């Protein structure tokens, strides 16, 4: 089964998310056997900050934030009658997206920004470039800017 990942982070604008969701819907309609995965990446908080919360409260706050982050994408997929799976992970954006993509063995990651070539972008580039770099050139999972 082909798996398409649509990640949403604090860096994802509503327009970028809309483009990625539209592309995922188009892929689902064109190709057979496509499974769509939505991923909300929540940034971790320091131990100093997390100690101010009751046990489990930080997880609940992350889960609520993920639900809010993914609401527009969930609504668009539901309106288009496209099935999807929702996920939430906590961690640094690029590393978390790359790790999750490997875990579910996805074929494509649809991001609202293009992968930029060159060494400077590999070192300091945008999130899409960072994810592609972490996955490696030999990876079967492609990062696609939308």
Secondary structure, DSSP 8 states (H G I E B T S, - for coil): -EEEEEEE-TT--HHHHHHHHHHHHHHHHHSSSEEEEEEEEE----HHHHTTS-TTHHHHHHHHHHHHHHHHHHHHHHHTT--EEEEEEES-HHHHHHHHHHHHT-SEEEESS----SHHHHHH--HHHHHHHHH-TT-S-EEEE-
